Amino acid sequence: MTLFTRLGLRLDTAGGRSRQRAFRTGWPATTSDEIRFHETAKVQYRYRERASRAADAPTIVFTADPPVTLEMYADLLDVFCERFRVVIVELPAMGFSAPTANYGFGFRETNDDLAGFLEAVAGKGAIWAFSCVAGLAAVDLAARRPELVSRLVLLQTGDVAAFGRWKAARDPKRILARPIIGQVLMKRMAAKRMPDWYRLSVGRKDKVASFCACASESFAHGALWSLASAYQVYMDPAVALAAPRQPILSIWGRADRSHPKENEGSARSFSERVALVAYDDLGHFAELEDPEKVFQAVCNFADRA
């Protein structure tokens, strides 16, 4: 890692402890009585939790895909709590999960820290419903920490090569890939870039306004979207993933115009145990655009597995 890369990452992690205090005591802690915080060695995770109406319900963990924050998940919680204990977590340096200054955005560094959260909050044998690039963390940890997860649901997740294509399409001039410049531009342009991102990626166009309103309010209260640092370090094209033994359901929204079409089936490269469900009318955030439809797919997968 070069000096310039380290300096760029510091722009997204400096003042981490004071930011953590502000998030625990300010607006991010008050938007729902379901909001919780959990601190690991490198990150203070913000998450949302709801118990199930069913007895002996399994736990399902969703990752919020930035710039989405926990405030967007009320409808999903209402649906999924019929069968599952539901945990939704914001990823390191995204939303209101503030990292400390020693967090370096490394692939296995991030995944191992996230595993600490998952073990403490979700426990063993949970179902992980991870979205977009976080799906790579799910695949990695399922192979290395198999006791933590019983099944994987990958939401709009491609394989490592697919994310290389996605990065090239979303950052053709490699602006976000440039240390310091990428971080500065993200901080200046995140709120302005967000509506264009949603118009491109959300399949249910009647939902775009609510996505934008939620993100705008979150940004106004200090939400993080450290996309440049993730581009530069976490999304490492050299990452090699072992095949997990758990069954995998890949859910794909074909109305997501941010992902190349050829990425749709690429999750099958993770394992021989991958089932694919694709929806023509849903986009990048299928679980938020139509929670009922995704709930049925997950229940069918859980029963079948």
Sequence and secondary structure as in RCSB ss.txt:
>XXXX:A:sequence
MTLFTRLGLRLDTAGGRSRQRAFRTGWPATTSDEIRFHETAKVQYRYRERASRAADAPTIVFTADPPVTLEMYAD
LLDVFCERFRVVIVELPAMGFSAPTANYGFGFRETNDDLAGFLEAVAGKGAIWAFSCVAGLAAVDLAARRPELVS
RLVLLQTGDVAAFGRWKAARDPKRILARPIIGQVLMKRMAAKRMPDWYRLSVGRKDKVASFCACASESFAHGALW
SLASAYQVYMDPAVALAAPRQPILSIWGRADRSHPKENEGSARSFSERVALVAYDDLGHFAELEDPEKVFQAVCN
FADRA
>XXXX:A:secstr
  HHHHHHHHHHHTTHHHHHHHHHHSGGGTS TTEEEEE SSEEEEEEEE  SSTT  EEEEEE TT  GGG HH
HHHHHTTTSEEEEEE TTEETBEE TT    HHHHHHHHHHHIIIII TTEEEEEETTHHHHHHHHHHH GGGEE
EEEEES   HHHHHHHHHHH TT STTSTTHHHHHHHHHHHHHHHHHHHHH S GGGHHHHHHHHHHHHHTT EE
 HHHIIIIIS TT      SS EEEEEETT TTS GGGTTGGGGG S EEEEEESS  TTHHHH HHHHHHHHHH
HHHH 
